[in-house]
Amino acid sequence: MVLGTTNAGKGKKNGQAVVTVVDDFGNTISGATVSGTFTGSFNESETGNTGGSGAVTLTTSNNPVKRNIAYTFCVDSISGVPGLIYSPSAADCQTY
């Protein structure tokens, strides 16, 4: 997972999390639905589907922030792929 920000205009930023889904062998998984929650400077949940690279970019859309950006993003669930069982762990949350 990689966290960052993206330009929302007028000097404001949105939070962004790029989540890559892999199986137990490190193979990327396309078509998985990833849901996660931003807390801190941003307080909202986002959902998206992984593409061919196994990655999905989740970006906040409410209330962009101008400065002092600090947030935590947690993966809440991964679903939509037969045979894929998501096992959450503490590593599923990161702070920016």
DOPA-267230 format. One line per 5 residues: number of its first residue (from 1); for each residue x, y, z of N, C-alpha, C. Coordinates in steps of 0.2 Angstrom, whole numbers, plus 5000, padded with zeros to 4 digits. Layout:
<recs>
NUM> X,Y,Z,X,Y,Z,X,Y,Z  ...
</recs>
This chain:
<recs>
1> 5004,4994,5000,5000,5000,5000,5004,5006,5000  5003,5011,4996,5006,5017,4995,5001,5023,4997  5003,5027,5001,4999,5033,5003,5002,5039,5000  4997,5044,4999,5000,5051,4996,4994,5056,4996  4995,5061,4992,4989,5066,4991,4989,5067,4983
6> 4984,5070,4981,4983,5072,4974,4980,5079,4974  4981,5083,4969,4979,5090,4969,4971,5090,4968  4968,5094,4972,4961,5095,4972,4959,5102,4969  4964,5106,4967,4963,5113,4965,4963,5118,4971  4965,5124,4969,4965,5130,4974,4970,5128,4980
11> 4975,5125,4979,4980,5123,4984,4978,5118,4989  4972,5115,4987,4970,5109,4992,4971,5102,4989  4971,5098,4994,4973,5091,4992,4968,5086,4994  4968,5080,4991,4964,5074,4993,4969,5069,4995  4966,5065,5000,4970,5059,5001,4970,5053,4996
16> 4975,5049,4996,4975,5044,4990,4979,5038,4993  4976,5032,4992,4979,5026,4994,4979,5021,4988  4985,5019,4986,4986,5014,4981,4987,5007,4984  4982,5003,4983,4982,4996,4986,4983,4991,4981  4988,4986,4982,4989,4981,4977,4987,4974,4981
21> 4983,4970,4977,4981,4964,4980,4985,4958,4977  4988,4954,4981,4992,4948,4979,4989,4942,4983  4990,4936,4980,4988,4930,4983,4994,4928,4987  4994,4922,4990,4999,4919,4995,5006,4918,4991  5005,4918,4985,5012,4917,4981,5014,4923,4978
26> 5011,4929,4979,5014,4935,4977,5011,4937,4970  5006,4933,4967,5003,4935,4961,4998,4940,4962  4998,4945,4957,4993,4951,4958,4986,4948,4956  4981,4951,4959,4974,4949,4958,4970,4954,4955  4968,4953,4949,4963,4958,4946,4956,4957,4947
31> 4952,4962,4947,4945,4961,4948,4943,4961,4955  4947,4962,4960,4945,4962,4967,4942,4968,4969  4937,4968,4973,4934,4974,4976,4937,4976,4983  4940,4982,4983,4944,4984,4989,4940,4990,4992  4939,4989,4999,4935,4995,5002,4940,4997,5008
36> 4940,5003,5009,4945,5006,5014,4942,5012,5017  4945,5014,5023,4943,5020,5027,4948,5025,5028  4947,5031,5026,4952,5037,5028,4950,5040,5034  4954,5041,5039,4953,5045,5045,4958,5050,5047  4956,5055,5050,4961,5060,5052,4959,5066,5048
41> 4964,5069,5043,4962,5075,5039,4956,5073,5035  4955,5067,5033,4950,5065,5029,4946,5060,5032  4939,5060,5032,4935,5055,5036,4930,5053,5031  4932,5047,5027,4927,5044,5022,4929,5037,5020  4925,5034,5018,4926,5027,5015,4926,5027,5007
46> 4930,5023,5004,4930,5023,4997,4931,5015,4995  4928,5014,4989,4928,5007,4986,4930,5007,4979  4934,5002,4977,4936,5002,4970,4938,4995,4968  4939,4994,4962,4941,4987,4959,4948,4987,4956  4952,4982,4958,4959,4981,4955,4959,4980,4948
51> 4964,4983,4944,4964,4982,4937,4969,4976,4936  4972,4976,4930,4976,4971,4927,4982,4970,4931  4985,4976,4934,4991,4976,4938,4990,4973,4945  4983,4972,4947,4981,4970,4954,4981,4976,4959  4981,4982,4956,4981,4988,4960,4975,4992,4959
56> 4973,4996,4964,4967,5001,4964,4969,5007,4967  4967,5013,4965,4969,5019,4968,4962,5022,4971  4962,5023,4977,4957,5025,4981,4958,5032,4983  4954,5037,4981,4955,5044,4982,4949,5047,4986  4951,5051,4991,4945,5055,4994,4942,5060,4990
61> 4936,5061,4991,4932,5066,4986,4928,5071,4990  4928,5071,4997,4924,5076,5001,4929,5080,5005  4928,5086,5005,4932,5091,5009,4940,5091,5008  4942,5093,5003,4950,5093,5002,4953,5098,5007  4959,5096,5009,4962,5100,5014,4968,5104,5011
66> 4969,5110,5014,4975,5114,5011,4982,5113,5015  4982,5111,5021,4988,5110,5024,4988,5106,5030  4993,5104,5033,4994,5100,5039,4990,5094,5038  4991,5090,5033,4988,5084,5031,4991,5078,5035  4987,5075,5039,4989,5069,5042,4983,5064,5042
71> 4984,5058,5040,4978,5053,5039,4981,5046,5040  4976,5042,5042,4977,5035,5042,4972,5032,5037  4975,5027,5033,4970,5023,5029,4971,5016,5031  4965,5013,5031,4964,5006,5033,4960,5002,5028  4963,4996,5025,4959,4992,5021,4954,4988,5025
76> 4947,4989,5024,4942,4986,5028,4940,4979,5025  4940,4978,5018,4938,4972,5015,4941,4971,5008  4942,4965,5006,4944,4963,4999,4939,4958,4998  4935,4958,4992,4931,4953,4990,4930,4953,4983  4926,4948,4980,4924,4948,4973,4928,4943,4969
81> 4933,4940,4972,4937,4935,4968,4936,4928,4972  4933,4923,4968,4932,4916,4970,4938,4913,4973  4938,4910,4979,4944,4907,4982,4948,4912,4985  4947,4918,4985,4952,4923,4988,4949,4924,4995  4953,4923,5000,4950,4924,5007,4955,4930,5010
86> 4952,4935,5012,4955,4941,5015,4956,4940,5022  4963,4940,5024,4964,4940,5031,4967,4946,5034  4963,4950,5037,4966,4957,5039,4971,4956,5045  4975,4961,5045,4981,4962,5050,4982,4969,5051  4986,4970,5056,4988,4977,5058,4992,4981,5052
91> 4995,4977,5048,4998,4980,5042,4993,4983,5037  4987,4982,5038,4982,4984,5033,4980,4991,5035  4983,4994,5040,4983,5002,5041,4989,5005,5040  4989,5011,5037,4996,5015,5037,4994,5022,5038  4999,5026,5040,4998,5033,5042,5002,5037,5037
96> 4999,5043,5035,5003,5047,5030,5004,5053,5034
</recs>
